[in-house]
Amino acid sequence: MVNSLRARLTFWHAAAVAGVLLVLAIATYFLLRENSIHRIDASLEDISSAFLATVQAELRDSHGAEDFKDAVREAIQEHSYRETTFSVFDSQRTLILASPVSPALLDSEMPRYTELRERATAVSNRRRRPFRTLTASGRLYRGFARTFVADGKTYVVVALQSMRSEQEFVAALGQTYALVIPLAVLLAGLGGYFLARRSLSPVATMSDQAERIGATNLQDRLAVKNANDELGRLAASFNRVLDRLEESFALQRKFVADASHELRTPVAILTGEAEVALAKSDRDPKEYRESLEILRKEALRLKKIVEDLFTLTRADIGQLPLSKSQFYLDELVADCSHNCRTLAQAKNIALHCAPSAELPVLADEGLLRRLFLNLLDNAIKYTPAGGKISVACERVGNHYLITFGDTGPGISQELQSRVFERFFRADQSRTASDSASGGAGLGLAICRWIAEAHQGSIALTRSDATGSTFTVSIPAPDASPEAERG
């Protein structure tokens, strides 16, 4: 449960809400605290000004040495507040008079109280605000001091105001936060869990559906409720992967079936011929030679099929790297045509290779030779006696085009798109001699791989009753430097 995405989303959602609420609570606490202190400071300044105004008024109405104390006493009585006290000191810091309910300062707070009085009188400290927070009689007080002049003498008045109401408010606020924040985090966690469960339920459904899909039911697909959201696009992507897998499995099954079919025939011939040869002990040596010749031909055919399969398998898994070298493509085409002339003449077929300008190329000469020989072998195989085969190569733009044309029966329109499939062979008119010549429908598949391995292509550009034309396109170098033929 802890390792599930749903639990992690719930945890992080609750943690984010808790963090936001804690930051908000702390910021609110300090903001209210500062506002409260500023409000008390303003109140102390106002009541101190009112206190001194009363003292000055009393002094104007009286005379004598004791009149100052009487004026202060009257001012204390007139400004008697429940949470505020006054203390008046002379210039020698001697207490003259104080409110009767003045709190008892702790010994540890006396230096702060003295500093408060000195701030009010020191000229060098005029920029420093004469306010202090003090502890007296077990409670917090906010203190304010200021100087005034009466009868030509300088005095200091210190006003203390209790911070009890502010403390009670802050304590009540803290208790409220202590109750509200955990409750809000709990509700946020429950809401996050509900949202995570609701949001991830399609993922759980897709996971269950994907778990049930195997090789036997690759046609099944994930349900897509909303194709426009992220989960819908994920399901659609997974379905496309399944489409490709299903196609790959189908091709693999077809490949195995076709390979089995192709291998079964020569194996059956080999087995049957061997059984016939061994059936009689007194057979004529000529008959044995005929049987061995049949076995040799079928073995060669079987060998070619296995080699082609091995080549395609290595190509599919990328274990058949190109061995590139610099050579002339026109020379390679001419050489391949020359090598196949004997086969063409044996069937009374005219093979013509058109001359070409120098076509330098950097490629795998062995693989390209195999490609051209396969195409020439196909052309000779499917061209009837008295027919013609033409080969030409030229540069067109940034590519070399090599064309192989024959005058065979051609391939029907509906089958032309499948000629490069593995084990595919066209209609009987095109494949009548396949069995005798050893074809298994892998030659053109190998040709396509070789062309694509060179970043090129191969296509059946023409096929009708007058014959067929295959065109190979190989990228040409950016420049055609003149090089001596070595």
Buried (B, 14 or more C-beta within 10 A) or exposed (E): EEEEEBEEBBBEBBBEBBEEBEEEBEEEBEEBBEEBBEEBBEBBBEBBEEBBEBBBEBBEEEEEEEBBEBBBBBBBEEBEBEBBBBBBBEEEEEEBBBBEEBBEBBEEBEEBBEBBBBBBBEEEEEEEEBBBEBBBEEEBBBBBBBBBEBEEEEBBBBBBBBBEEBEEBBEEBEEEBEEEBEEBBEEBBEBBBEBBEEBBEBBEBBEEBEEEBEEEEBEBBBEBEEEEEEBBEBBBEBBEEBEEEBEEEEEEEBBEEBBEEBBEBBEEBBEEBBEEBEEEEEBEEEEEEBBEEBBEBBEEBBEBBBEBBEBBEEBEEEEBEBEEEEBBBBBBBBBBBEEBBEBBEEBEBBBEBBEBEEBBBEBBBEBBBBBBBBBBBBBBBBBEEEBBBBBBBBBEEEBBBBBBBBBBBBBEEEBBEEBBBBBBBBEEEBBEEBEEBBBBBBBBBBBBBBBEBBEBBBBBEBBEEEBBBBBBBBBBEEEEEEEEEE
